[in-house]
Amino acid sequence: MCGIVGLYLKNPKLKSKLGKMFKPMLIEMTNRGPDSTGVAVYRNPVKKAQTKFSLAHDNANYDWKKIDVGLEKALKCDCTITKIDSHCILVTTAKEAAVIAWLKAHHPGVRVVGTGHTIEIFKETGLPVEVYERFSLDEAQGTHIIGHTRMATESAVTTAGSHPFATGADLCLVHNGSLSNHNRLRESLRKEGMDFQTENDTEVAAAYMTSKLRGGATLKEALEDGLRDLDGFYTFLVGTADGFAVVRDPIACKHAVMAETDDWVAMATEYRAIAHLPGADTAKIWEPEPTIVYTWGGHA
């Protein structure tokens, strides 16, 4: 079943309140997804020569200092590590591909859950309120935020299987629905060099978007191509460095609602998640049309 929520702030004066505004939206989706929770927050952009990595490990007491020291020595780069519960945020001047290869070789238990200049991804098993508080997201400041509450139906309840899934630099994807051809697509994408951490069909959708973007497609074009190539029923919410995009399959049987004011744009599986926002009572509210790609904040 699952629940999706997204909030993009049009009013810069609200950036300091992003985490507090978003918390009730996510918690409202608890009964749609009590198994695991994930959040992608766009904040604290790094310098052009740097890359920000969201890393995770099953051991909440993992010694992340080993990553910091090892990378600096092996790749001759600058690194900073910020531990946040079972995750950490790594900022480094090393090349993304080199960092990922080094981690696979020397720290295979570490998962790369997101990369870019602004994105930070946190996800864990457990109820939304518990996960949100574990990562201190109440205090999150930034431009926009995306969340997902998961009710696992086709794969195991694990941290790795939680949404969001990263889909390239500063891109992430959350999904409500089911894909019927994800196994075939997974094999095709593996031949292109894509790696997969789970059996989750959403990870396949994320890899598909990455493949399209690497091939030169815009995000809008990738989502439109997905309407042809991804067989199933779904609502996708895709985060970008500048905002987010929403698309529903041609049948559009999975719930989705959007709302907009002068201060913000919000998307949720159900309106009750949006109703907590200030000004929701006078917002423009609508149901996104099937096959139409909606974008806010930027057109990637």
Backbone as JSON, one array per atom type, in Angstrom:
{
  "sequence": "MCGIVGLYLKNPKLKSKLGKMFKPMLIEMTNRGPDSTGVAVYRNPVKKAQTKFSLAHDNANYDWKKIDVGLEKALKCDCTITKIDSHCILVTTAKEAAVIAWLKAHHPGVRVVGTGHTIEIFKETGLPVEVYERFSLDEAQGTHIIGHTRMATESAVTTAGSHPFATGADLCLVHNGSLSNHNRLRESLRKEGMDFQTENDTEVAAAYMTSKLRGGATLKEALEDGLRDLDGFYTFLVGTADGFAVVRDPIACKHAVMAETDDWVAMATEYRAIAHLPGADTAKIWEPEPTIVYTWGGHA",
  "N": [[0.85, -1.2, 0.0], [1.62, 1.5, 1.07], [2.84, 4.9, 1.63], [3.26, 8.17, 0.35], [4.91, 11.3, 0.58], [5.62, 14.7, -0.08], [7.28, 17.86, 0.08], [7.8, 21.05, -1.06], [9.33, 24.11, -0.64], [8.33, 27.23, -1.54], [8.62, 29.72, -0.49], [11.37, 31.25, 0.75], [11.69, 32.04, 3.41], [10.65, 30.09, 4.98], [12.41, 28.01, 5.19], [13.79, 27.31, 7.53], [11.9, 25.95, 8.92], [11.33, 23.59, 7.72], [11.66, 20.79, 8.47], [9.96, 20.57, 10.71], [7.47, 21.25, 9.61], [7.12, 19.14, 7.88], [7.04, 16.79, 9.38], [4.41, 16.02, 10.59], [3.11, 15.4, 8.21], [4.41, 13.1, 7.27], [4.03, 11.31, 9.42], [1.29, 11.02, 9.34], [0.93, 9.16, 7.39], [1.4, 6.71, 8.53], [-0.27, 4.41, 8.92], [-0.43, 3.48, 6.37], [2.04, 2.54, 5.83], [3.76, 0.89, 7.89], [6.12, -0.56, 8.11], [8.71, 0.33, 7.29], [10.6, 3.39, 6.98], [11.55, 6.23, 5.08], [13.46, 9.15, 4.25], [14.3, 11.88, 2.19], [16.17, 14.71, 2.29], [16.79, 17.97, 1.18], [19.43, 19.97, 1.59], [22.01, 22.15, 2.93], [24.04, 22.65, 0.74], [27.02, 21.48, -0.85], [30.39, 22.46, -1.86], [31.28, 23.08, -5.33], [33.38, 21.41, -6.14], [33.13, 19.29, -4.47], [31.54, 16.26, -3.29], [28.63, 14.96, -1.82], [27.89, 12.22, 0.16], [25.43, 9.94, 1.21], [25.61, 7.53, 3.57], [25.11, 4.22, 4.88], [24.89, 1.75, 7.5], [24.3, -1.49, 8.89], [24.97, -1.74, 11.53], [24.47, 0.32, 14.13], [26.46, 1.39, 15.68], [28.68, 1.57, 14.15], [32.06, 2.25, 13.25], [32.66, 5.03, 11.79], [34.86, 6.58, 11.39], [36.86, 5.12, 10.28], [36.3, 5.16, 7.59], [36.69, 7.82, 6.9], [39.48, 8.28, 7.48], [40.64, 6.21, 5.91], [39.82, 6.81, 3.24], [40.99, 9.34, 2.79], [43.68, 8.65, 2.86], [43.9, 6.68, 0.83], [42.82, 7.84, -1.53], [43.85, 10.35, -1.62], [42.48, 12.72, -0.8], [40.27, 15.3, 0.51], [38.19, 14.9, 3.35], [35.14, 14.88, 5.24], [33.24, 13.63, 7.95], [30.03, 13.07, 9.17], [28.32, 11.6, 11.63], [25.12, 10.21, 11.91], [23.07, 8.62, 13.71], [22.45, 5.41, 12.46], [23.46, 6.07, 10.04], [25.67, 8.06, 7.97], [26.95, 11.21, 6.88], [29.05, 11.84, 4.33], [31.38, 14.08, 3.11], [33.38, 14.86, 0.43], [36.29, 15.53, -1.62], [36.98, 13.67, -3.44], [36.45, 11.71, -6.45], [33.21, 10.54, -7.37], [32.83, 7.89, -8.45], [35.26, 6.7, -7.78], [35.18, 6.73, -4.99], [32.97, 5.05, -4.47], [33.91, 2.62, -5.56], [36.11, 2.16, -3.88], [34.86, 1.87, -1.39], [33.34, -0.48, -1.82], [35.38, -2.32, -2.09], [36.78, -2.21, 0.35], [35.05, -1.77, 2.48], [32.57, -3.47, 2.5], [30.17, -3.73, 3.89], [29.08, -1.26, 4.08], [26.58, 0.82, 2.82], [25.86, 2.78, -0.01], [23.55, 5.2, -0.09], [22.76, 7.53, -1.24], [23.83, 10.26, -3.34], [25.32, 13.42, -4.24], [25.06, 17.01, -4.37], [23.39, 18.32, -2.63], [21.5, 16.55, -1.55], [20.42, 14.45, 1.15], [19.92, 11.28, 2.43], [17.97, 9.29, 4.55], [17.05, 6.26, 5.99], [15.19, 3.64, 7.55], [14.07, 0.61, 9.17], [10.92, 0.51, 10.85], [8.47, 2.58, 12.61], [7.19, 5.69, 11.24], [7.36, 7.99, 13.04], [9.29, 7.15, 14.86], [11.58, 6.69, 13.25], [11.95, 9.23, 12.15], [12.58, 10.75, 14.4], [14.9, 9.45, 15.24], [16.8, 10.31, 13.42], [16.85, 12.98, 13.89], [15.26, 14.74, 12.38], [13.34, 16.62, 12.82], [14.54, 19.05, 13.17], [15.45, 19.71, 10.72], [16.55, 21.87, 8.16], [15.97, 23.4, 5.05], [15.3, 23.27, 1.49], [13.49, 21.48, 0.27], [11.76, 18.33, 0.75], [11.3, 14.81, 0.83], [9.35, 11.95, 1.5], [8.68, 8.51, 2.52], [6.57, 5.91, 3.5], [6.57, 2.52, 4.14], [4.77, -0.38, 3.29], [5.65, -3.49, 3.11], [5.3, -5.64, 0.4], [6.28, -7.16, -1.73], [8.9, -7.77, -1.21], [11.56, -8.22, 1.23], [11.4, -6.87, 4.6], [13.59, -4.58, 5.17], [16.29, -2.32, 5.95], [17.79, -1.59, 3.7], [15.95, -2.12, 1.71], [14.13, -0.11, 1.95], [12.49, 2.93, 0.88], [13.66, 6.29, 0.15], [15.09, 5.5, -3.11], [18.23, 6.1, -4.55], [18.84, 7.87, -7.57], [20.92, 8.82, -9.19], [22.97, 11.81, -9.33], [21.9, 13.86, -6.81], [19.32, 12.99, -7.22], [16.38, 11.2, -6.37], [14.0, 8.54, -5.81], [10.69, 7.71, -4.93], [7.98, 5.38, -4.53], [4.72, 4.3, -5.05], [2.9, 1.49, -5.48], [3.13, -1.16, -7.92], [5.41, -2.93, -9.97], [5.34, -5.04, -12.78], [7.2, -6.05, -14.54], [9.75, -5.91, -13.5], [11.81, -7.74, -12.94], [12.79, -8.61, -15.43], [13.65, -6.15, -16.44], [15.61, -5.55, -14.56], [17.65, -7.39, -15.15], [18.36, -6.53, -17.71], [19.33, -3.98, -17.13], [21.48, -4.59, -15.51], [23.27, -5.51, -17.39], [24.06, -3.16, -18.42], [25.71, -2.29, -16.51], [24.62, -1.58, -14.1], [24.22, -1.72, -10.56], [22.56, -3.57, -7.96], [21.05, -3.48, -4.77], [18.93, -4.7, -3.58], [15.86, -6.68, -3.91], [13.78, -5.12, -4.52], [11.21, -3.66, -6.44], [11.08, -0.94, -6.83], [13.69, -0.06, -6.75], [14.56, -0.91, -9.2], [13.08, 0.75, -10.88], [14.28, 3.15, -10.17], [16.92, 2.71, -11.08], [16.38, 2.48, -13.77], [15.63, 5.13, -14.4], [18.09, 6.37, -13.92], [19.63, 5.21, -15.96], [18.38, 6.26, -18.23], [18.83, 9.01, -17.87], [21.62, 9.09, -17.95], [21.89, 8.49, -20.57], [21.28, 10.81, -21.81], [18.71, 11.84, -21.67], [16.23, 14.15, -20.48], [14.85, 14.65, -17.17], [12.06, 14.78, -17.35], [11.65, 13.59, -19.86], [12.64, 11.03, -19.28], [10.78, 10.09, -17.4], [8.51, 10.12, -18.96], [9.22, 8.21, -20.9], [9.25, 6.03, -19.22], [6.56, 5.52, -18.87], [5.97, 3.98, -20.99], [7.78, 1.84, -20.85], [7.83, 0.77, -18.25], [6.0, -1.58, -16.8], [3.04, -1.79, -15.08], [1.31, -0.56, -12.15], [1.39, 2.64, -10.72], [2.48, 5.44, -8.71], [4.92, 7.83, -9.01], [7.23, 9.76, -7.18], [9.73, 11.96, -7.66], [12.68, 13.26, -6.51], [14.66, 16.15, -7.1], [17.61, 18.25, -7.42], [16.57, 20.79, -7.47], [13.83, 20.66, -6.94], [10.84, 18.78, -7.22], [9.33, 16.0, -9.06], [6.31, 14.56, -10.31], [4.53, 11.71, -11.37], [1.93, 9.66, -12.7], [0.82, 6.36, -13.6], [-0.87, 5.22, -16.66], [-3.36, 4.1, -15.88], [-3.74, 4.97, -13.28], [-4.53, 4.13, -10.65], [-3.49, 4.27, -8.14], [-3.53, 6.21, -5.25], [-3.24, 9.78, -5.18], [-2.59, 13.17, -4.43], [-2.36, 16.7, -4.83], [-1.29, 19.93, -3.68], [-1.15, 23.5, -3.59], [0.17, 26.61, -2.56], [1.04, 30.12, -2.2], [3.29, 29.84, -0.73], [4.22, 27.17, -0.66], [4.49, 23.89, -2.23], [2.87, 20.8, -2.17], [2.77, 17.22, -2.13], [0.97, 14.21, -1.72], [-0.05, 10.88, -0.77], [-2.57, 10.8, 0.31], [-4.99, 13.35, 1.12], [-5.16, 13.96, 3.84], [-2.59, 14.04, 4.84], [-1.62, 16.43, 3.94], [-3.24, 18.3, 5.07], [-2.31, 19.31, 7.49], [-0.58, 21.4, 6.97], [0.27, 24.9, 7.09], [-2.1, 27.1, 5.81], [-3.34, 25.25, 4.22], [-6.07, 25.06, 4.05], [-6.9, 26.97, 2.25], [-5.57, 26.38, -0.03], [-4.8, 25.61, -3.49], [-6.08, 22.66, -4.7], [-5.69, 19.49, -6.18], [-6.08, 16.45, -8.12], [-3.46, 14.72, -9.55], [-3.24, 14.25, -13.05], [-3.44, 11.22, -15.04], [-0.46, 10.03, -16.64], [0.66, 12.55, -16.99], [3.45, 14.58, -16.47], [4.38, 16.32, -13.72], [6.19, 19.1, -12.56], [8.15, 20.91, -10.15], [10.03, 23.73, -9.1], [12.28, 23.33, -10.65], [13.42, 22.23, -13.86], [14.61, 19.45, -14.57]],
  "CA": [[0.0, 0.0, 0.0], [2.64, 2.55, 1.14], [2.46, 6.31, 1.64], [4.25, 9.09, -0.22], [4.7, 12.7, 0.9], [6.68, 15.59, -0.53], [7.03, 19.27, 0.37], [8.74, 21.99, -1.67], [9.07, 25.44, -0.11], [8.48, 28.34, -2.48], [8.97, 30.88, 0.32], [12.65, 30.99, 1.42], [11.59, 32.33, 4.83], [10.17, 28.89, 5.67], [13.43, 26.96, 5.15], [14.16, 26.88, 8.88], [10.79, 25.18, 9.47], [11.05, 22.47, 6.81], [11.51, 19.53, 9.19], [8.77, 20.62, 11.58], [6.29, 21.24, 8.75], [7.0, 17.85, 7.19], [6.86, 15.67, 10.31], [3.04, 15.5, 10.65], [2.75, 14.83, 6.91], [4.94, 11.75, 7.22], [3.38, 10.5, 10.46], [-0.09, 10.76, 8.91], [0.95, 8.01, 6.5], [1.86, 5.54, 9.28], [-1.08, 3.2, 8.69], [-0.21, 3.01, 5.01], [3.37, 1.95, 5.72], [4.38, 0.79, 9.21], [7.28, -1.45, 8.11], [9.95, 1.1, 7.23], [10.41, 4.81, 6.66], [12.71, 6.88, 4.5], [13.32, 10.58, 3.98], [15.36, 12.58, 1.46], [16.09, 16.14, 2.56], [17.71, 18.77, 0.36], [19.93, 21.01, 2.48], [23.46, 22.31, 3.1], [24.79, 22.32, -0.48], [28.48, 21.5, -0.73], [31.07, 23.19, -2.93], [31.24, 22.45, -6.65], [34.41, 20.36, -6.24], [32.85, 18.27, -3.47], [30.36, 15.4, -3.42], [28.06, 14.54, -0.55], [27.41, 10.84, 0.15], [24.67, 9.4, 2.34], [26.05, 6.16, 3.78], [24.4, 3.52, 5.95], [25.42, 0.46, 7.94], [23.34, -2.16, 9.77], [25.43, -1.54, 12.9], [24.33, 1.74, 14.5], [27.69, 1.81, 16.34], [29.79, 1.41, 13.21], [33.11, 3.25, 13.38], [32.76, 5.74, 10.52], [36.17, 7.24, 11.27], [37.66, 4.29, 9.39], [36.02, 5.62, 6.22], [37.33, 9.13, 6.77], [40.93, 8.11, 7.42], [40.99, 5.35, 4.78], [39.63, 7.52, 1.97], [42.01, 10.39, 2.66], [44.96, 8.02, 2.58], [43.88, 5.93, -0.43], [42.47, 8.66, -2.69], [44.52, 11.65, -1.51], [41.39, 13.69, -0.89], [39.76, 15.85, 1.76], [36.94, 14.24, 3.76], [34.53, 15.13, 6.55], [32.23, 12.63, 8.25], [29.07, 13.42, 10.22], [27.52, 10.43, 11.99], [23.73, 10.46, 12.31], [22.53, 7.31, 14.05], [23.04, 4.32, 11.68], [23.92, 6.65, 8.78], [26.6, 9.17, 8.08], [27.09, 12.08, 5.71], [30.44, 12.01, 3.93], [31.65, 15.11, 2.11], [34.75, 14.63, -0.02], [36.71, 16.06, -2.92], [37.26, 12.54, -4.32], [35.46, 11.44, -7.47], [32.15, 9.65, -6.9], [33.09, 6.5, -8.85], [36.4, 6.2, -7.02], [34.72, 6.49, -3.62], [32.11, 3.86, -4.46], [34.77, 1.45, -5.79], [36.92, 1.94, -2.67], [33.97, 1.36, -0.34], [33.02, -1.87, -2.15], [36.57, -3.15, -1.88], [37.32, -2.17, 1.71], [33.98, -1.71, 3.49], [31.4, -3.97, 1.78], [28.96, -3.6, 4.69], [28.59, 0.11, 3.98], [25.71, 1.04, 1.65], [25.7, 4.15, -0.52], [22.12, 5.38, -0.3], [22.5, 8.76, -1.97], [24.97, 11.1, -3.67], [24.99, 14.68, -4.91], [25.57, 18.22, -3.74], [22.47, 18.8, -1.59], [20.62, 15.51, -1.01], [20.78, 13.57, 2.24], [18.89, 10.25, 2.54], [17.96, 8.51, 5.79], [15.96, 5.3, 5.98], [15.33, 2.56, 8.52], [12.85, -0.1, 9.51], [10.26, 1.11, 12.0], [7.39, 3.54, 12.4], [7.66, 7.01, 10.82], [7.73, 8.88, 14.13], [10.53, 6.65, 15.45], [12.68, 6.92, 12.32], [12.13, 10.67, 12.03], [13.27, 11.23, 15.59], [16.25, 8.87, 15.28], [17.71, 11.1, 12.58], [16.72, 14.4, 14.28], [14.77, 15.46, 11.21], [12.51, 17.75, 13.26], [15.32, 20.28, 13.07], [15.96, 19.86, 9.34], [16.31, 23.11, 7.43], [16.31, 23.19, 3.65], [14.38, 23.75, 0.47], [12.41, 20.52, 0.03], [11.92, 17.07, 1.44], [10.46, 13.74, 0.3], [9.31, 10.83, 2.43], [7.95, 7.3, 2.12], [6.29, 4.9, 4.52], [6.46, 1.31, 3.33], [4.17, -1.65, 3.67], [6.32, -4.41, 2.2], [4.43, -6.65, -0.2], [6.96, -8.01, -2.7], [10.28, -8.03, -0.81], [11.76, -8.26, 2.68], [11.43, -5.63, 5.37], [14.97, -4.28, 5.51], [16.68, -0.92, 5.75], [18.2, -1.43, 2.3], [14.76, -2.16, 0.85], [13.28, 1.05, 2.18], [12.6, 4.06, -0.03], [13.91, 6.49, -1.27], [16.24, 4.93, -3.8], [18.97, 7.13, -5.27], [18.79, 7.69, -9.02], [21.87, 9.74, -9.81], [23.36, 12.95, -8.51], [20.81, 14.66, -6.23], [18.02, 12.46, -7.62], [15.88, 10.04, -5.64], [12.68, 8.12, -6.26], [9.81, 6.9, -4.09], [7.05, 4.7, -5.42], [3.55, 3.62, -4.49], [2.35, 0.64, -6.53], [3.86, -2.4, -8.19], [5.83, -3.16, -11.35], [5.25, -6.47, -13.11], [8.32, -6.47, -15.39], [11.0, -5.42, -12.9], [12.88, -8.75, -13.01], [13.39, -8.54, -16.77], [14.37, -4.89, -16.55], [16.8, -5.62, -13.72], [18.68, -8.1, -15.9], [18.81, -5.66, -18.8], [20.1, -2.88, -16.55], [22.75, -5.15, -15.05], [24.14, -5.59, -18.55], [24.57, -1.8, -18.62], [26.63, -1.99, -15.42], [23.91, -1.15, -12.9], [24.27, -2.6, -9.4], [21.34, -3.57, -7.17], [21.24, -3.9, -3.39], [17.73, -5.38, -3.1], [14.93, -7.21, -4.92], [12.67, -4.18, -4.56], [10.92, -3.18, -7.79], [11.35, 0.5, -6.89], [15.11, 0.12, -7.07], [14.66, -1.08, -10.65], [12.58, 2.0, -11.46], [15.33, 4.15, -9.94], [18.02, 2.42, -12.0], [15.9, 2.8, -15.12], [15.74, 6.58, -14.56], [19.51, 6.66, -14.03], [20.05, 4.81, -17.29], [17.85, 7.24, -19.19], [19.52, 10.29, -17.69], [22.98, 8.94, -18.46], [21.8, 8.46, -22.02], [21.04, 12.16, -22.33], [17.32, 12.27, -21.51], [15.88, 15.0, -19.34], [14.03, 13.92, -16.21], [10.71, 14.69, -17.91], [11.69, 12.58, -20.92], [12.83, 9.72, -18.65], [9.51, 9.7, -16.81], [7.59, 9.82, -20.07], [9.63, 6.91, -21.45], [8.85, 5.02, -18.26], [5.15, 5.19, -19.08], [5.95, 2.94, -22.01], [8.67, 0.72, -20.55], [7.59, 0.22, -16.92], [4.68, -2.2, -16.81], [2.47, -1.91, -13.75], [0.52, 0.59, -11.72], [2.29, 3.34, -9.81], [2.73, 6.87, -8.62], [6.32, 8.13, -8.71], [7.65, 11.09, -6.76], [11.17, 11.99, -7.91], [13.32, 14.47, -6.02], [15.79, 16.69, -7.84], [18.31, 19.28, -6.67], [15.79, 22.02, -7.49], [12.43, 20.48, -6.58], [10.43, 17.4, -7.43], [8.45, 15.68, -10.18], [5.29, 13.56, -10.0], [3.85, 11.11, -12.52], [1.11, 8.47, -12.44], [0.68, 5.51, -14.78], [-2.09, 5.52, -17.42], [-4.58, 3.69, -15.18], [-3.8, 5.89, -12.14], [-5.35, 3.58, -9.56], [-2.85, 4.56, -6.86], [-3.96, 7.52, -4.78], [-2.3, 10.91, -5.19], [-3.22, 14.48, -4.38], [-1.4, 17.79, -4.78], [-1.8, 21.2, -3.19], [-0.19, 24.58, -3.8], [-0.1, 27.97, -2.11], [2.15, 31.01, -2.55], [4.44, 29.5, 0.1], [4.69, 25.79, -0.78], [3.8, 22.87, -3.03], [2.92, 19.53, -1.45], [2.2, 16.05, -2.76], [0.79, 13.13, -0.76], [-0.94, 9.81, -1.19], [-3.91, 11.2, 0.75], [-5.05, 14.74, 1.53], [-5.01, 14.14, 5.28], [-1.2, 14.36, 5.12], [-1.4, 17.83, 3.57], [-4.14, 19.16, 5.86], [-1.59, 19.91, 8.62], [0.25, 22.52, 6.55], [-0.36, 26.22, 7.22], [-2.69, 27.58, 4.56], [-3.91, 24.15, 3.44], [-7.51, 25.25, 3.89], [-7.15, 27.85, 1.11], [-4.68, 25.98, -1.12], [-5.31, 24.97, -4.69], [-5.94, 21.22, -4.49], [-6.12, 18.73, -7.34], [-5.55, 15.11, -8.32], [-2.65, 14.71, -10.78], [-3.8, 13.47, -14.15], [-2.61, 10.1, -15.5], [0.58, 10.2, -17.67], [1.17, 13.92, -17.04], [4.6, 14.81, -15.6], [4.31, 17.6, -13.02], [7.48, 19.44, -11.96], [8.24, 22.17, -9.4], [11.33, 24.16, -8.62], [13.32, 23.2, -11.68], [13.06, 21.28, -14.9], [15.83, 18.66, -14.83]],
  "C": [[0.88, 1.24, 0.0], [2.05, 3.97, 1.13], [3.6, 7.17, 1.14], [3.89, 10.51, 0.2], [5.89, 13.51, 0.4], [6.3, 17.04, -0.26], [8.16, 20.11, -0.22], [8.37, 23.39, -1.22], [9.35, 26.51, -1.16], [8.94, 29.61, -1.76], [10.25, 30.59, 1.09], [12.6, 31.22, 2.93], [11.16, 31.11, 5.65], [11.23, 27.8, 5.79], [13.79, 26.43, 6.54], [13.09, 25.99, 9.51], [10.49, 23.91, 8.68], [10.77, 21.17, 7.57], [10.26, 19.49, 10.04], [7.49, 20.59, 10.75], [6.04, 19.85, 8.16], [6.65, 16.71, 8.13], [5.42, 15.17, 10.38], [2.56, 14.93, 9.32], [3.17, 13.37, 6.86], [4.22, 10.84, 8.22], [1.96, 10.14, 10.06], [-0.17, 9.53, 8.01], [1.37, 6.71, 7.19], [1.05, 4.29, 8.95], [-1.0, 2.69, 7.26], [1.15, 2.33, 4.86], [4.08, 1.87, 7.05], [5.69, 0.01, 9.24], [8.61, -0.71, 8.11], [9.64, 2.5, 6.73], [11.69, 5.37, 6.07], [12.43, 8.32, 4.15], [14.53, 11.06, 3.19], [15.17, 14.06, 1.69], [17.17, 16.85, 1.77], [18.14, 19.98, 1.17], [21.46, 21.08, 2.4], [24.24, 21.94, 1.85], [26.29, 22.43, -0.27], [29.08, 22.26, -1.91], [31.07, 22.39, -4.22], [32.22, 21.29, -6.76], [34.18, 19.21, -5.27], [31.62, 17.43, -3.86], [29.92, 14.96, -2.03], [27.5, 13.13, -0.72], [26.57, 10.58, 1.4], [25.03, 7.92, 2.43], [25.29, 5.54, 4.94], [25.09, 2.21, 6.27], [24.42, -0.16, 8.9], [23.7, -2.01, 11.24], [25.38, -0.05, 13.23], [25.58, 2.28, 15.17], [28.92, 1.67, 15.44], [30.78, 2.56, 13.33], [33.35, 3.93, 12.03], [34.1, 6.41, 10.32], [37.09, 6.44, 10.36], [37.49, 4.71, 7.93], [36.79, 6.91, 5.96], [38.84, 8.99, 6.56], [41.36, 7.31, 6.19], [40.88, 6.04, 3.44], [40.73, 8.57, 1.76], [43.37, 9.8, 2.27], [44.99, 7.39, 1.19], [43.68, 6.82, -1.64], [43.05, 10.06, -2.65], [43.51, 12.79, -1.63], [41.08, 14.26, 0.49], [38.43, 15.19, 2.08], [36.46, 14.81, 5.09], [33.41, 14.12, 6.72], [31.34, 13.16, 9.37], [28.18, 12.22, 10.48], [26.14, 10.86, 12.44], [23.07, 9.11, 12.48], [23.21, 6.22, 13.23], [23.57, 4.79, 10.33], [25.05, 7.64, 9.05], [26.58, 9.95, 6.77], [28.58, 12.3, 5.48], [30.52, 13.1, 2.88], [33.12, 15.0, 1.72], [35.01, 15.28, -1.37], [37.03, 14.92, -3.9], [36.13, 12.35, -5.33], [34.47, 10.38, -6.98], [32.46, 8.19, -7.22], [34.23, 5.9, -8.05], [36.02, 5.89, -5.58], [33.9, 5.21, -3.54], [32.93, 2.59, -4.64], [35.59, 1.13, -4.54], [36.07, 1.36, -1.55], [33.63, -0.12, -0.58], [34.19, -2.8, -1.83], [36.96, -3.27, -0.42], [36.26, -2.17, 2.82], [32.67, -2.19, 2.85], [30.09, -3.89, 2.56], [28.36, -2.22, 4.66], [27.77, 0.27, 2.69], [25.72, 2.52, 1.27], [24.23, 4.33, -0.83], [21.77, 6.69, -1.0], [23.78, 9.53, -2.23], [24.49, 12.39, -4.33], [25.65, 15.84, -4.21], [24.67, 18.7, -2.6], [21.7, 17.68, -0.9], [21.25, 14.77, 0.16], [19.63, 12.58, 2.43], [19.08, 9.47, 3.84], [16.79, 7.53, 5.73], [16.27, 4.14, 6.91], [14.0, 1.81, 8.63], [12.25, 0.56, 10.74], [9.21, 2.12, 11.61], [7.95, 4.92, 12.03], [8.12, 7.91, 11.96], [9.05, 8.46, 14.75], [11.73, 6.95, 14.55], [12.98, 8.41, 12.21], [12.92, 11.22, 13.21], [14.68, 10.68, 15.7], [17.26, 9.73, 14.53], [17.57, 12.6, 12.81], [16.21, 15.27, 13.14], [13.79, 16.57, 11.56], [13.21, 19.08, 13.03], [15.85, 20.55, 11.66], [15.56, 21.2, 8.75], [16.73, 22.88, 5.99], [15.22, 23.68, 2.73], [13.22, 22.8, 0.22], [12.78, 19.17, 0.62], [10.9, 16.07, 0.91], [10.49, 12.57, 1.28], [8.45, 9.69, 1.92], [7.76, 6.4, 3.33], [5.91, 3.62, 3.79], [5.7, 0.2, 4.02], [4.68, -2.68, 2.67], [5.36, -5.48, 1.7], [5.19, -7.63, -1.09], [8.41, -8.31, -2.32], [10.41, -7.85, 0.7], [11.73, -6.87, 3.31], [12.86, -5.42, 5.86], [15.22, -2.79, 5.33], [17.04, -0.67, 4.28], [17.0, -1.38, 1.37], [13.81, -1.01, 1.03], [13.48, 2.1, 1.09], [13.09, 5.27, 0.79], [15.1, 5.68, -1.78], [16.9, 6.05, -4.6], [18.96, 6.82, -6.76], [19.73, 8.65, -9.73], [22.1, 10.93, -8.91], [22.16, 13.81, -8.11], [19.42, 14.21, -6.67], [17.65, 11.29, -6.71], [14.45, 9.76, -6.08], [11.97, 7.36, -5.16], [8.62, 6.49, -4.93], [5.91, 4.11, -4.61], [2.92, 2.81, -5.62], [3.17, -0.61, -6.71], [4.19, -2.48, -9.67], [5.84, -4.65, -11.63], [6.44, -6.96, -13.92], [9.67, -6.08, -14.82], [12.12, -6.44, -12.97], [13.58, -8.72, -14.37], [14.2, -7.26, -16.93], [15.65, -4.9, -15.72], [17.95, -6.3, -14.47], [19.23, -7.24, -17.03], [19.7, -4.55, -18.27], [21.43, -3.36, -15.99], [23.75, -5.23, -16.2], [24.73, -4.22, -18.89], [25.53, -1.39, -17.5], [25.96, -1.51, -14.15], [24.05, -2.2, -11.8], [22.96, -2.47, -8.62], [21.62, -4.12, -5.79], [20.07, -4.76, -2.89], [16.96, -6.0, -4.26], [13.74, -6.28, -5.1], [12.45, -3.65, -5.98], [11.17, -1.68, -7.94], [12.8, 0.78, -7.22], [15.34, -0.04, -8.57], [14.18, 0.19, -11.35], [13.62, 3.11, -11.32], [16.48, 3.96, -10.92], [17.63, 2.73, -13.45], [16.03, 4.31, -15.38], [17.2, 6.99, -14.71], [20.02, 6.36, -15.44], [19.61, 5.83, -18.34], [18.59, 8.57, -19.1], [20.95, 10.23, -18.2], [23.0, 8.91, -19.98], [21.45, 9.8, -22.65], [19.62, 12.66, -22.2], [17.19, 13.27, -20.37], [15.04, 14.16, -18.38], [12.61, 13.74, -16.74], [10.65, 13.62, -18.99], [11.82, 11.17, -20.34], [11.52, 9.22, -18.06], [8.48, 9.38, -17.88], [7.93, 8.5, -20.74], [9.2, 5.77, -20.53], [7.4, 4.62, -18.39], [4.99, 4.09, -20.11], [6.68, 1.67, -21.55], [8.41, 0.04, -19.2], [6.16, -0.29, -16.84], [4.18, -2.37, -15.38], [1.59, -0.72, -13.43], [1.31, 1.3, -10.62], [2.04, 4.84, -9.79], [4.19, 7.04, -8.24], [6.42, 9.57, -8.21], [9.17, 11.1, -6.82], [11.72, 13.32, -7.43], [14.5, 14.86, -6.9], [16.47, 17.76, -6.98], [17.47, 20.54, -6.52], [14.35, 21.87, -7.01], [12.03, 19.03, -6.68], [9.49, 17.26, -8.61], [7.52, 14.55, -9.76], [4.72, 13.03, -11.3], [3.08, 9.88, -12.06], [0.96, 7.68, -13.73], [-0.65, 5.78, -15.47], [-3.39, 5.13, -16.72], [-4.82, 4.57, -13.95], [-4.71, 5.38, -11.02], [-4.74, 3.82, -8.19], [-3.12, 6.01, -6.48], [-2.84, 8.56, -4.9], [-3.09, 12.2, -5.17], [-2.12, 15.52, -4.27], [-2.08, 19.05, -4.28], [-0.72, 22.26, -3.34], [-0.72, 25.88, -3.23], [1.05, 28.86, -2.59], [3.42, 30.62, -1.82], [5.02, 28.12, -0.17], [3.89, 25.01, -1.81], [3.96, 21.56, -2.28], [2.27, 18.44, -2.28], [2.06, 14.97, -1.69], [-0.12, 12.07, -1.36], [-2.38, 10.13, -0.82], [-3.87, 12.63, 1.27], [-4.81, 14.94, 3.02], [-3.56, 14.45, 5.67], [-0.88, 15.83, 4.85], [-2.15, 18.78, 4.5], [-3.45, 19.85, 7.03], [-0.84, 21.18, 8.23], [-0.46, 23.85, 6.72], [-0.85, 26.72, 5.87], [-3.31, 26.49, 3.72], [-5.39, 24.36, 3.15], [-7.86, 26.15, 2.72], [-6.28, 27.5, -0.09], [-5.45, 25.51, -2.35], [-5.03, 23.47, -4.57], [-6.45, 20.49, -5.72], [-5.5, 17.33, -7.34], [-4.74, 15.1, -9.61], [-3.22, 13.77, -11.83], [-2.88, 12.32, -14.55], [-1.68, 10.54, -16.63], [1.14, 11.62, -17.79], [2.32, 14.06, -16.03], [4.5, 16.23, -15.03], [5.68, 17.88, -12.38], [7.37, 20.78, -11.23], [9.68, 22.45, -9.04], [12.43, 24.11, -9.64], [12.92, 22.14, -12.66], [14.32, 20.52, -15.33], [15.71, 17.88, -16.12]]
}
